[in-house]
């Protein structure tokens, strides 16, 4: 419920409908006037613009924060969990300003923009909101189109030297990393990244000693072959030649997959589309795939100078490097989400993982011929039901690449894998525990946010367990032991616990603030329409975990 000022400035749809009578055209016109009123408030930069007609994101004052009981969310002894910032829409990342400037002590957030409205904004220590993108601007600037637009989904957020670095897409669907100043001006760090497919540019992290910016780019496809799942998601229709691009020259084994041709019968088109790996939908001409001519492969982790330039591939063959984090010694860890039971080459029970990324080696991590935990995908555990794959022309999932002919070395599972989670856990962002008050018993360990699955999209409609995600887990990178750290007591995401549940739904980012508190970004409920995310407005939030005083 908004403040008195909110209610006065933003008329309710009920009052508008009452005033406009029973004529539907008049009701529609009134609703449009409401939208214009709120839009003008945003341009004016008044409180209504910051809070929004529905109340909007805000830092709750201490008397308004909800302490969440252990009957709802379990956590270690002496820790308490509170709701800190409510009413977010698909928040994806959090960061904190520690530089000595006018925004010192601020908390910054990025909303993914699944609904077409990506946003970056923050709150000063006194709770005052400020916008980074879209930047505050006059109505004349809006009319003249002076602000360069960015597109979602956003993936990562990181701060350095008074700049806000974010990853996103451009108007053509290509991936970018941009650096914003607090006045809203923007510069491009890197562009032209292969992000038109299933996944996009992911997390951002600065190396603690050399200062380079690291980021991930996900794969275009589920498992190396453009299929009907990608056609249904829309991008294979819009970008007919787009496919995964490798970091090295590949020699393929010659597999060509048959699927129904969605254009069959139109203008004499064939009923069957034949698609080979690393090629656009319906294309199967090549046995050799050249490495990315731009030096920007998909399914990879990169580093770059924060000023732009000197782009390097740090690792490749990582399907979806969702989260990145360094420890104090400069060792890089990344989450990786395994292949799913969908598309032309469905894979069963591929787990999610935490990987150690060796510095400067450009290590190949095996995708799409090895699982996320670096087991050959030919293993029986990964084989889908025969009925799902027989129509493609092959009875089982096999290697796609001639590894020897491509100069690829089998990834070393023992040295590279640091944690394994169940398939479809949704391993997302991660953070390293240092000496934060209340967390010293976990010092040196890794906390990972598990956001959960994308069923039924990711499972081809098959039913799965409900307790795969919706939790924070603790990983010992040396022993590789994994334990639940903060989780729903009933072991189910909030959507299965009633409309008013304040349990975890989809924790996607987790960071320690300068106050030693642990902040959890919960994206809220997101449904999947043929691979397209549909967020529930205002369902996301930030939770704050502190020592129970």
DAJOGI-V223631 format. One record per residue. N is the residue number from 1. PSI is psi in radians with two decimals (NA if undefined). Layout:
n->N psi->PSI
n->N psi->PSI
This chain:
n->1 psi->2.23
n->2 psi->3.06
n->3 psi->3.02
n->4 psi->-0.69
n->5 psi->-0.70
n->6 psi->-0.80
n->7 psi->-0.60
n->8 psi->-0.66
n->9 psi->-0.49
n->10 psi->1.61
n->11 psi->2.52
n->12 psi->2.70
n->13 psi->-0.52
n->14 psi->-0.80
n->15 psi->-0.65
n->16 psi->-0.79
n->17 psi->-0.67
n->18 psi->-0.75
n->19 psi->-0.49
n->20 psi->-0.04
n->21 psi->-2.71
n->22 psi->-0.15
n->23 psi->2.16
n->24 psi->-0.61
n->25 psi->-0.67
n->26 psi->-0.61
n->27 psi->-0.77
n->28 psi->-0.75
n->29 psi->-0.67
n->30 psi->-0.75
n->31 psi->-0.66
n->32 psi->-0.64
n->33 psi->-0.63
n->34 psi->-0.80
n->35 psi->-0.70
n->36 psi->-0.66
n->37 psi->-0.81
n->38 psi->-0.63
n->39 psi->-0.72
n->40 psi->-0.65
n->41 psi->-0.69
n->42 psi->-0.76
n->43 psi->-0.59
n->44 psi->-0.30
n->45 psi->0.40
n->46 psi->-3.13
n->47 psi->-0.68
n->48 psi->-0.69
n->49 psi->-0.63
n->50 psi->-0.60
n->51 psi->-0.66
n->52 psi->2.84
n->53 psi->-0.41
n->54 psi->0.19
n->55 psi->-0.80
n->56 psi->2.94
n->57 psi->2.48
n->58 psi->2.65
n->59 psi->2.12
n->60 psi->2.40
n->61 psi->2.79
n->62 psi->-0.64
n->63 psi->-0.20
n->64 psi->-0.10
n->65 psi->2.39
n->66 psi->2.06
n->67 psi->2.17
n->68 psi->2.14
n->69 psi->2.67
n->70 psi->-0.31
n->71 psi->-0.29
n->72 psi->-0.94
n->73 psi->2.10
n->74 psi->2.60
n->75 psi->3.00
n->76 psi->2.81
n->77 psi->2.53
n->78 psi->0.15
n->79 psi->2.52
n->80 psi->2.64
n->81 psi->2.27
n->82 psi->2.66
n->83 psi->2.21
n->84 psi->-0.85
n->85 psi->1.91
n->86 psi->-3.14
n->87 psi->0.65
n->88 psi->2.69
n->89 psi->1.87
n->90 psi->0.94
n->91 psi->2.54
n->92 psi->-0.31
n->93 psi->2.69
n->94 psi->2.60
n->95 psi->2.90
n->96 psi->2.39
n->97 psi->2.05
n->98 psi->-0.08
n->99 psi->2.63
n->100 psi->1.33
n->101 psi->-2.99
n->102 psi->-0.23
n->103 psi->0.24
n->104 psi->2.36
n->105 psi->0.02
n->106 psi->2.69
n->107 psi->2.31
n->108 psi->2.56
n->109 psi->2.62
n->110 psi->2.28
n->111 psi->2.33
n->112 psi->-0.64
n->113 psi->0.42
n->114 psi->-0.47
n->115 psi->0.20
n->116 psi->0.12
n->117 psi->1.22
n->118 psi->2.56
n->119 psi->2.54
n->120 psi->2.18
n->121 psi->3.01
n->122 psi->3.06
n->123 psi->2.25
n->124 psi->2.92
n->125 psi->-0.47
n->126 psi->0.08
n->127 psi->-0.09
n->128 psi->2.26
n->129 psi->2.53
n->130 psi->2.59
n->131 psi->2.38
n->132 psi->-0.85
n->133 psi->2.28
n->134 psi->2.45
n->135 psi->2.54
n->136 psi->2.37
n->137 psi->2.79
n->138 psi->2.85
n->139 psi->-0.49
n->140 psi->-0.67
n->141 psi->-0.65
n->142 psi->-0.79
n->143 psi->-0.69
n->144 psi->-0.12
n->145 psi->0.75
n->146 psi->-0.23
n->147 psi->2.20
n->148 psi->2.24
n->149 psi->2.53
n->150 psi->2.86
n->151 psi->2.59
n->152 psi->3.08
n->153 psi->2.52
n->154 psi->2.70
n->155 psi->-0.72
n->156 psi->2.85
n->157 psi->2.26
n->158 psi->2.61
n->159 psi->2.51
n->160 psi->2.24
n->161 psi->0.73
n->162 psi->0.19
n->163 psi->2.64
n->164 psi->1.99
n->165 psi->2.27
n->166 psi->2.62
n->167 psi->2.48
n->168 psi->-3.04
n->169 psi->2.88
n->170 psi->-3.03
n->171 psi->-0.42
n->172 psi->0.01
n->173 psi->-0.04
n->174 psi->2.65
n->175 psi->2.64
n->176 psi->2.77
n->177 psi->2.21
n->178 psi->2.69
n->179 psi->2.13
n->180 psi->2.57
n->181 psi->2.93
n->182 psi->-0.27
n->183 psi->0.05
n->184 psi->-0.13
n->185 psi->2.65
n->186 psi->2.54
n->187 psi->2.68
n->188 psi->2.25
n->189 psi->-0.82
n->190 psi->2.56
n->191 psi->3.11
n->192 psi->0.46
n->193 psi->2.54
n->194 psi->1.48
n->195 psi->0.43
n->196 psi->-0.14
n->197 psi->-2.53
n->198 psi->-0.70
n->199 psi->3.00
n->200 psi->-2.84
n->201 psi->2.30
n->202 psi->-2.24
n->203 psi->2.82
n->204 psi->2.47
n->205 psi->2.42
n->206 psi->2.35
n->207 psi->2.34
n->208 psi->-0.30
n->209 psi->-0.78
n->210 psi->-0.16
n->211 psi->0.06
n->212 psi->2.60
n->213 psi->2.18
n->214 psi->2.52
n->215 psi->2.78
n->216 psi->2.67
n->217 psi->2.16
n->218 psi->3.01
n->219 psi->2.76
n->220 psi->-0.56
n->221 psi->3.01
n->222 psi->-0.82
n->223 psi->0.51
n->224 psi->-0.20
n->225 psi->2.18
n->226 psi->2.23
n->227 psi->-2.96
n->228 psi->-0.48
n->229 psi->-0.67
n->230 psi->-0.57
n->231 psi->-0.78
n->232 psi->-0.59
n->233 psi->-0.31
n->234 psi->-0.56
n->235 psi->-0.55
n->236 psi->-0.42
n->237 psi->-0.73
n->238 psi->-0.56
n->239 psi->1.38
n->240 psi->-0.48
n->241 psi->-0.02
n->242 psi->2.40
n->243 psi->3.10
n->244 psi->2.49
n->245 psi->2.26
n->246 psi->2.90
n->247 psi->-0.33
n->248 psi->2.84
n->249 psi->2.26
n->250 psi->2.47
n->251 psi->2.11
n->252 psi->2.85
n->253 psi->-0.02
n->254 psi->0.17
n->255 psi->2.38
n->256 psi->2.13
n->257 psi->2.34
n->258 psi->2.34
n->259 psi->2.88
n->260 psi->2.40
n->261 psi->1.96
n->262 psi->-0.27
n->263 psi->0.13
n->264 psi->2.38
n->265 psi->-0.36
n->266 psi->2.12
n->267 psi->0.60
n->268 psi->0.29
n->269 psi->2.63
n->270 psi->2.69
n->271 psi->-0.39
n->272 psi->2.32
n->273 psi->2.29
n->274 psi->2.11
n->275 psi->2.33
n->276 psi->2.81
n->277 psi->2.58
n->278 psi->0.50
n->279 psi->2.71
n->280 psi->2.83
n->281 psi->2.27
n->282 psi->0.21
n->283 psi->2.33
n->284 psi->0.66
n->285 psi->-0.44
n->286 psi->2.43
n->287 psi->-0.24
n->288 psi->2.25
n->289 psi->2.03
n->290 psi->2.65
n->291 psi->2.80
n->292 psi->2.13
n->293 psi->-0.33
n->294 psi->-0.08
n->295 psi->0.38
n->296 psi->1.35
n->297 psi->2.86
n->298 psi->2.97
n->299 psi->0.98
n->300 psi->2.85
n->301 psi->2.33
n->302 psi->2.85
n->303 psi->2.71
n->304 psi->2.73
n->305 psi->2.41
n->306 psi->-0.44
n->307 psi->-0.09
n->308 psi->2.65
n->309 psi->2.92
n->310 psi->0.88
n->311 psi->2.32
n->312 psi->2.49
n->313 psi->2.01
n->314 psi->-0.49
n->315 psi->2.63
n->316 psi->2.96
n->317 psi->0.55
n->318 psi->1.95
n->319 psi->-0.91
n->320 psi->1.46
n->321 psi->1.40
n->322 psi->-0.67
n->323 psi->2.56
n->324 psi->2.46
n->325 psi->2.46
n->326 psi->2.56
n->327 psi->-3.13
n->328 psi->-0.33
n->329 psi->0.05
n->330 psi->0.23
n->331 psi->2.25
n->332 psi->2.33
n->333 psi->2.55
n->334 psi->2.49
n->335 psi->2.66
n->336 psi->2.24
n->337 psi->2.23
n->338 psi->2.95
n->339 psi->2.73
n->340 psi->2.93
n->341 psi->1.19
n->342 psi->2.87
n->343 psi->-2.93
n->344 psi->-0.53
n->345 psi->1.23
n->346 psi->2.51
n->347 psi->2.32
n->348 psi->2.32
n->349 psi->0.57
n->350 psi->2.13
n->351 psi->3.03
n->352 psi->2.74
n->353 psi->2.89
n->354 psi->2.24
n->355 psi->2.59
n->356 psi->2.25
n->357 psi->1.88
n->358 psi->2.47
n->359 psi->2.33
n->360 psi->0.29
n->361 psi->-0.33
n->362 psi->0.70
n->363 psi->2.42
n->364 psi->2.24
n->365 psi->0.23
n->366 psi->-0.36
n->367 psi->2.41
n->368 psi->0.34
n->369 psi->-0.12
n->370 psi->2.62
n->371 psi->3.03
n->372 psi->-0.44
n->373 psi->0.37
n->374 psi->0.69
n->375 psi->2.43
n->376 psi->2.33
n->377 psi->-0.15
n->378 psi->-0.19
n->379 psi->2.53
n->380 psi->-0.51
n->381 psi->-0.37
n->382 psi->-0.01
n->383 psi->2.23
n->384 psi->2.95
n->385 psi->2.43
n->386 psi->-0.59
n->387 psi->-0.39
n->388 psi->-0.43
n->389 psi->-0.34
n->390 psi->-0.61
n->391 psi->-0.28
n->392 psi->-0.25
n->393 psi->-0.03
n->394 psi->2.55
n->395 psi->-0.17
n->396 psi->2.89
n->397 psi->2.18
n->398 psi->2.98
n->399 psi->2.54
n->400 psi->-0.45
n->401 psi->2.45
n->402 psi->1.73
n->403 psi->-0.79
n->404 psi->-0.78
n->405 psi->-0.29
n->406 psi->0.01
n->407 psi->0.49
n->408 psi->2.34
n->409 psi->2.36
n->410 psi->2.23
n->411 psi->2.52
n->412 psi->1.82
n->413 psi->-0.67
n->414 psi->-0.67
n->415 psi->-0.36
n->416 psi->-0.47
n->417 psi->2.22
n->418 psi->-0.29
n->419 psi->2.60
n->420 psi->2.27
n->421 psi->2.80
n->422 psi->2.65
n->423 psi->2.43
n->424 psi->0.38
n->425 psi->-0.40
n->426 psi->0.76
n->427 psi->2.14
n->428 psi->-2.22
n->429 psi->2.85
n->430 psi->2.82
n->431 psi->2.69
n->432 psi->2.42
n->433 psi->2.30
n->434 psi->-2.04
n->435 psi->0.59
n->436 psi->2.45
n->437 psi->2.24
n->438 psi->-0.17
n->439 psi->0.18
n->440 psi->-0.49
n->441 psi->-0.33
n->442 psi->0.22
n->443 psi->2.35
n->444 psi->-0.09
n->445 psi->3.01
n->446 psi->2.33
n->447 psi->2.30
n->448 psi->2.32
n->449 psi->2.19
n->450 psi->1.96
n->451 psi->-0.24
n->452 psi->-3.04
n->453 psi->3.04
n->454 psi->0.59
n->455 psi->2.64
n->456 psi->-0.03
n->457 psi->-0.82
n->458 psi->-0.15
n->459 psi->0.20
n->460 psi->0.62
n->461 psi->-0.06
n->462 psi->2.52
n->463 psi->2.42
n->464 psi->3.05
n->465 psi->2.67
n->466 psi->-0.15
n->467 psi->0.54
n->468 psi->-0.63
n->469 psi->-2.39
n->470 psi->0.84
n->471 psi->2.83
n->472 psi->2.25
n->473 psi->2.69
n->474 psi->2.29
n->475 psi->2.28
n->476 psi->1.90
n->477 psi->-0.27
n->478 psi->-0.89
n->479 psi->-0.28
n->480 psi->0.29
n->481 psi->2.47
n->482 psi->2.29
n->483 psi->2.63
n->484 psi->2.42
n->485 psi->-0.93
n->486 psi->2.16
n->487 psi->2.81
n->488 psi->2.30
n->489 psi->-0.62
n->490 psi->0.09
n->491 psi->0.55
n->492 psi->2.63
n->493 psi->2.81
n->494 psi->-0.58
n->495 psi->-0.35
n->496 psi->0.13
n->497 psi->0.30
n->498 psi->2.67
n->499 psi->-0.54
n->500 psi->0.18
n->501 psi->2.40
n->502 psi->0.38
n->503 psi->2.99
n->504 psi->2.43
n->505 psi->-1.06
n->506 psi->1.27
n->507 psi->2.20
n->508 psi->-0.39
n->509 psi->2.68
n->510 psi->2.17
n->511 psi->2.61
n->512 psi->2.38
n->513 psi->2.98
n->514 psi->-0.23
n->515 psi->0.14
n->516 psi->0.01
n->517 psi->2.64
n->518 psi->2.21
n->519 psi->2.23
n->520 psi->2.15
n->521 psi->2.02
n->522 psi->2.05
n->523 psi->-0.27
n->524 psi->-3.05
n->525 psi->2.27
n->526 psi->2.21
n->527 psi->2.81
n->528 psi->2.00
n->529 psi->1.66
n->530 psi->0.76
n->531 psi->-0.10
n->532 psi->2.12
n->533 psi->2.39
n->534 psi->1.72
n->535 psi->2.65
n->536 psi->2.12
n->537 psi->2.41
n->538 psi->0.27
n->539 psi->-0.21
n->540 psi->2.88
n->541 psi->2.96
n->542 psi->2.25
n->543 psi->2.61
n->544 psi->2.24
n->545 psi->2.13
n->546 psi->2.98
n->547 psi->2.31
n->548 psi->1.90
n->549 psi->NA
